[in-house]
Amino acid sequence: MGELAYRLGYQSEAAFSRTFKRMKGSSPGAARMNAHKDITSRSTGFAEARR
């Protein structure tokens, strides 16, 4: 996440995390975990739909 924060122009990861949480309502880590859960559930759903 440090490189992403730097590329987006933030002075620190903490500054990026605070802004992310304020704008999205959850921390970057929580958003990443939720995205992973969404991907996992979609792939499982697709496999079941093919049967």
C-alpha positions in Angstrom: 0.0 0.0 0.0 2.9 2.3 0.6 3.7 2.6 -3.1 0.1 3.2 -4.0 -0.1 6.0 -1.4 3.2 7.5 -2.8 2.0 7.3 -6.4 -1.2 9.0 -5.5 0.7 11.9 -3.9 0.2 11.1 -0.2 3.0 11.9 2.2 2.5 8.7 4.1 0.5 5.4 4.2 -1.3 6.8 7.3 -2.5 9.8 5.4 -3.8 7.6 2.6 -5.5 5.3 5.0 -7.3 8.1 6.8 -8.5 9.6 3.6 -9.6 6.2 2.2 -11.5 5.4 5.4 -13.2 8.8 5.4 -14.3 8.4 1.8 -15.2 4.7 1.7 -16.3 4.1 5.3 -13.8 1.3 5.9 -10.0 0.9 6.0 -8.1 -0.2 2.9 -7.4 -3.6 4.6 -11.1 -4.2 5.3 -12.0 -3.1 1.7 -9.4 -5.6 0.4 -10.8 -8.4 2.5 -14.4 -7.6 1.4 -13.3 -7.6 -2.3 -11.6 -11.0 -1.8 -14.9 -12.3 -0.3 -16.9 -10.9 -3.2 -14.5 -12.6 -5.8 -14.6 -15.9 -3.9 -18.4 -15.9 -3.7 -18.8 -15.0 -7.4 -16.4 -17.7 -8.5 -18.3 -20.3 -6.4 -21.6 -19.0 -7.7 -20.4 -19.4 -11.3 -19.3 -22.9 -10.8 -22.6 -23.9 -9.3 -24.5 -22.1 -12.1 -22.8 -24.3 -14.7 -24.1 -27.5 -13.1 
